[in-house]
Amino acid sequence: GTSSSSSFPDVPSDTWYSEAVAWAAQNGIVGGHDDGTFGPDQPITREQMCAILLRYLTYKGYSLDLIAEKASFGDEGSIGSWAVDAVSLCQQFGLILGKPGNVFDPASNSTRAEACTVFFRLIDAILSSLS
């Protein structure tokens, strides 16, 4: 098996998520905060979700079709520089959409419904790319 020990001080080695966090960190899919913590109990933002999805697609070597024109969101200046490319690609892959009023709302927390919808679209896009 894999080691369930992570490099994050706030992820104990004996929790139900330890092995998953360690695997995702070791494979470059998740990173920590600037202070070295992971923040396992924090909600995930829309831009963080895009970054994680794109890193996973890269890790797996999946090449998805660009199915949407690149959107120009009214609040794109508030998307973190580390997430700009990920947000743009996830939007063009059709995995995540903007919100009413032509905003992306990058720092808002993703709802459970949004996460389910994004993962449904991700799986559909991956299966389409493999056929």
C-alpha positions as CSV (number, residue, x, y, z in Angstrom):
1,G,0.0,0.0,0.0
2,T,0.9,3.6,0.1
3,S,2.1,5.6,3.1
4,S,-0.6,7.4,4.8
5,S,1.7,10.0,6.3
6,S,1.5,13.4,4.9
7,S,3.7,16.4,5.2
8,F,1.0,18.6,6.6
9,P,1.1,19.2,10.4
10,D,-2.7,19.4,10.6
11,V,-3.3,16.0,8.9
12,P,-2.8,13.3,11.5
13,S,-1.6,9.9,10.1
14,D,-4.6,8.0,11.6
15,T,-7.7,9.8,10.2
16,W,-10.1,8.4,7.5
17,Y,-8.7,10.9,5.0
18,S,-4.9,10.7,5.8
19,E,-4.1,8.3,3.0
20,A,-6.1,10.2,0.4
21,V,-4.5,13.5,1.4
22,A,-1.0,12.0,1.4
23,W,-1.5,10.4,-2.1
24,A,-3.0,13.6,-3.5
25,A,-0.1,15.7,-2.1
26,Q,2.6,13.2,-3.3
27,N,1.2,13.3,-6.8
28,G,0.9,17.1,-7.0
29,I,-2.9,17.2,-7.0
30,V,-3.3,19.2,-3.8
31,G,-1.0,21.6,-2.1
32,G,-1.1,23.3,1.2
33,H,-1.5,26.8,2.3
34,D,1.4,29.2,2.5
35,D,1.9,28.4,6.1
36,G,2.4,24.6,5.3
37,T,-1.0,23.5,6.6
38,F,-3.6,21.6,4.6
39,G,-6.8,22.8,6.3
40,P,-8.7,19.5,6.1
41,D,-11.9,21.0,7.7
42,Q,-12.0,24.1,5.6
43,P,-14.6,24.4,2.8
44,I,-13.2,24.3,-0.8
45,T,-13.5,27.4,-3.0
46,R,-14.6,27.3,-6.6
47,E,-11.1,28.3,-7.8
48,Q,-9.4,25.6,-5.5
49,M,-11.8,23.0,-7.0
50,C,-10.7,24.0,-10.5
51,A,-7.0,23.8,-9.6
52,I,-7.4,20.3,-8.1
53,L,-9.4,19.1,-11.1
54,L,-6.9,20.3,-13.6
55,R,-3.9,18.8,-11.6
56,Y,-5.8,15.5,-11.5
57,L,-6.4,15.6,-15.3
58,T,-2.7,16.4,-15.9
59,Y,-1.6,13.6,-13.5
60,K,-3.8,11.1,-15.3
61,G,-2.8,12.4,-18.7
62,Y,-6.4,13.0,-19.8
63,S,-6.9,15.3,-22.8
64,L,-10.4,16.8,-22.7
65,D,-12.1,18.6,-25.6
66,L,-12.6,22.3,-25.3
67,I,-16.4,22.5,-25.7
68,A,-17.0,26.1,-24.7
69,E,-15.6,29.5,-25.7
70,K,-13.3,31.1,-23.2
71,A,-15.5,33.2,-20.9
72,S,-14.6,36.7,-19.8
73,F,-15.9,36.9,-16.3
74,G,-16.6,40.3,-14.8
75,D,-14.7,39.3,-11.7
76,E,-11.8,37.5,-13.4
77,G,-9.4,39.9,-11.8
78,S,-10.3,38.4,-8.4
79,I,-9.3,34.9,-9.5
80,G,-6.0,34.0,-7.8
81,S,-3.0,34.1,-10.2
82,W,-2.3,30.4,-9.3
83,A,-5.8,29.4,-10.4
84,V,-6.4,31.6,-13.5
85,D,-5.4,28.9,-16.0
86,A,-7.2,26.1,-14.1
87,V,-10.4,28.1,-13.9
88,S,-10.2,29.0,-17.6
89,L,-9.6,25.4,-18.7
90,C,-12.3,23.9,-16.5
91,Q,-14.7,26.4,-17.9
92,Q,-13.7,25.7,-21.5
93,F,-13.9,21.9,-20.8
94,G,-17.5,22.5,-19.7
95,L,-16.8,21.3,-16.1
96,I,-17.8,24.5,-14.3
97,L,-19.8,27.5,-15.4
98,G,-20.0,31.1,-14.3
99,K,-22.8,32.5,-12.2
100,P,-25.6,34.9,-13.0
101,G,-24.3,38.4,-13.7
102,N,-21.3,37.1,-15.7
103,V,-19.2,36.4,-12.5
104,F,-17.2,33.3,-11.6
105,D,-17.2,34.0,-7.9
106,P,-13.8,32.3,-7.4
107,A,-13.4,32.6,-3.6
108,S,-16.9,31.5,-2.7
109,N,-17.3,28.0,-1.3
110,S,-18.5,25.3,-3.6
111,T,-21.8,23.9,-2.6
112,R,-22.3,20.1,-2.4
113,A,-24.6,20.4,-5.4
114,E,-22.0,22.3,-7.4
115,A,-19.4,19.7,-6.5
116,C,-21.6,16.8,-7.6
117,T,-22.4,18.6,-10.8
118,V,-18.8,19.3,-11.6
119,F,-17.8,15.6,-10.9
120,F,-20.7,14.4,-13.0
121,R,-19.4,16.5,-15.9
122,L,-15.8,15.5,-15.2
123,I,-16.6,11.8,-15.4
124,D,-18.7,12.3,-18.6
125,A,-15.9,14.3,-20.2
126,I,-13.3,11.7,-19.3
127,L,-15.4,8.8,-20.6
128,S,-16.1,10.8,-23.9
129,S,-12.3,11.4,-24.3
130,L,-11.6,7.7,-23.9
131,S,-14.1,6.5,-26.5
